[in-house]
């Protein structure tokens, strides 16, 4: 039986990739399944926002963030608006050396 533990967290790192929020951890594997947080540093003109990161098995033996969704609200002078970003990380491969990975980049096979 899988049980998800919910943990509130804060980060002292003052950048766009760290913040305060909540994470869900699978108690049977100790893997983080999901994070939702407010970044400590928001994009220019944003007054609020949140980031959701979903983790899963990206490839055999690799547990990784496979989806990121960001949503922001903000304004500049009298104009207000929203912005969103969604990213999916797929087709992840492991290479036996940095040189092998660089060669795959160079020849366009990844």
C-alpha positions in Angstrom: 0.0 0.0 0.0 1.5 3.3 -1.1 1.2 6.2 1.2 2.1 9.8 0.3 3.6 11.9 3.0 3.1 15.6 2.8 5.9 17.9 3.9 6.0 21.7 4.0 9.3 23.2 3.2 11.2 26.5 3.0 14.4 27.4 1.3 16.9 30.1 2.3 18.3 30.1 -1.3 17.2 33.4 -2.9 16.7 32.4 -6.5 14.0 31.4 -9.0 14.5 27.7 -8.4 14.0 27.7 -4.7 11.1 28.7 -2.5 8.5 27.8 0.0 5.9 25.1 -0.5 4.8 21.5 -0.1 6.1 18.2 -1.4 4.5 14.8 -1.6 6.8 11.8 -0.9 6.0 8.2 -1.6 6.7 6.5 1.8 7.5 3.1 0.2 10.3 4.4 -2.1 11.2 7.8 -0.3 10.9 9.4 -3.7 9.5 12.9 -4.2 6.4 12.6 -6.4 5.4 16.3 -6.6 6.5 19.7 -5.4 4.4 22.9 -5.4 6.1 26.0 -4.3 6.3 29.8 -4.6 9.7 30.9 -5.8 11.8 33.1 -3.6 12.6 35.3 -6.6 9.8 35.9 -9.1 10.3 36.9 -12.8 10.4 40.6 -13.6 7.0 42.3 -13.1 5.4 39.2 -11.4 3.7 39.8 -8.1 2.7 36.2 -7.4 3.3 32.8 -8.8 3.7 29.1 -8.3 5.8 26.2 -9.7 4.7 22.6 -9.8 7.2 19.9 -10.5 6.2 16.3 -11.1 8.8 13.5 -10.8 8.6 10.0 -12.3 10.7 7.2 -13.7 12.3 9.0 -16.7 14.2 5.9 -17.9 15.3 2.6 -16.4 17.1 3.4 -13.2 16.5 7.2 -13.4 14.0 9.1 -11.2 13.8 12.7 -12.4 11.6 15.8 -12.7 9.6 15.0 -15.9 7.2 17.9 -15.9 7.3 21.5 -14.7 4.4 23.9 -14.8 4.8 27.6 -13.8 2.1 30.2 -13.5 2.6 33.9 -12.7 0.5 37.1 -12.3 1.8 40.6 -12.4 1.7 44.1 -13.7 3.6 47.0 -15.1 2.1 50.4 -14.6 -1.7 50.0 -15.5 -1.3 46.8 -17.5 -1.8 43.5 -15.7 -1.4 40.0 -17.0 -0.5 36.3 -16.5 2.2 34.1 -17.8 2.5 30.3 -17.9 5.2 27.9 -18.8 5.0 24.1 -19.1 7.9 21.8 -19.8 8.1 18.1 -20.3 11.3 16.2 -20.0 11.3 12.9 -22.0 13.5 10.6 -24.0 16.1 10.8 -21.2 19.2 8.6 -21.8 22.2 7.7 -19.7 25.6 7.7 -21.3 28.7 5.8 -20.0 30.9 8.9 -20.3 30.7 12.7 -20.8 32.5 12.2 -24.2 29.8 9.7 -25.3 27.1 12.2 -24.4 28.9 15.1 -26.2 29.3 12.9 -29.3 25.5 12.3 -29.3 24.9 16.0 -29.1 27.4 16.7 -31.9 26.0 14.1 -34.3 22.4 15.1 -33.6 21.3 11.7 -32.3 19.8 13.4 -29.2 
